[in-house]
Amino acid sequence: MKHPTLKLYRYTIPLRKPFHVAKGEISEREGFVLGDGHDIWSEIAPLPGFSSESTEDAGTFLTENAKRIHSAYRDRSLDQLLLDDAMQPELSRLPSVRFGLSMLSEQQKARTAEQPLYVYWKNLYYSPRSRRNRIVPVEGYVRCNALAGIMDIKSLHQLIRYRKECGFRTVKVKIPADPDDAFEIIQEICPAFPEMVFRFDANRAFSLSEAEHLFQQMQNAQTRGDLPGNIAYIEEPLADPDPGSLSQLQACGIPVAADESVRSPADIQQLESGNSVKQLIIKPMLFGSFPELETAFRSKLAVTISSSIETAIGRRLLAHIAVLYNMKGMIDHGLDTGSLLQMDFTSPESGPHIRLGNKTGLGFTPDSSHDWMVPVREF
């Protein structure tokens, strides 16, 4: 049989609403898709305002190294390519490329094992080497948290009520940059929905003194019984975070989560050793290869896998990864972002869970004939 040939596509998809980032806003999502025509697909899509590299950086690397990438894919040596000393200077600056290429390699392994990707990983971690010579029962789905931006209290109540009716049990809520305004939102919605779990995202809005003020208000309210215990954490509260200041906040009794502060295995090690946070929010597209992601799995901290507004291909890859991290306990992950895109490879997968099924590898075959996908080249 003729060996599968990798093809590279570039996509441009408008967003339903502009997405606000630190340096402005983005109105469309751009990235690359790699596929071999035999049910192996991956995505490489830096997120403007968050990624360390641009879409053009990723595209330049992929086209300039097309022959080496195809050869490594054909020889099943992409893992070695990612560790090649000659490639390291460039690849070290391209986490999205490391992620996308490593996901091709992992799917090759899963296809050889004739298993869904998440089952292949589960069995790998429960191998005879770990003295657990058995197959682990797998539920085959991932729970997702709902998303809520900054809005007035009435609109926020309506949105949370609707998402609750849809079956969500966890909501991630953006909070404003003023600590008193943030506390007003927290003390309004947490008692109103005691059965829901809330994650509050500050997006690095506060100084240390402002964050301590907010945390003290929350702690006092909990002591009085005015605030129920349904707050999972405050995500990225500090404008200028460091392990010491994050540990100081943790002493206030409100859990802290890291998102933008987690971009490498070294970041994880530093946060864990400093007892700086309780939760890691990992965006694989911004983090790197699967071996790098394994460092988060081996940490003692809880891990939430979060989308960078990928297409259905990228989100499905993230869902497989999320199942792996759920070995530490069922966690709701940040993957409900498909509805932000005007078009996709599937109908919007909006809901409280994603089902992965039992098909080999990724689990679905995307249609590559869309007019918003432009073939770049065959490798």
Beta strands, then each sheet from edge to edge (+ up, - down):
strand 1: 7-21
strand 2: 24-35
strand 3: 41-44
strand 4: 141-143
strand 5: 146-148
strand 6: 170-174
strand 7: 197-201
strand 8: 231-235
strand 9: 256-258
strand 10: 279-282
strand 11: 302-305
strand 12: 353-355
strand 13: 373-378
sheet 1: 3+ 2- 1+ 13-
sheet 2: 4+ 12-
sheet 3: 5+ 6+ 7+ 8+ 9+ 10+ 11+
end
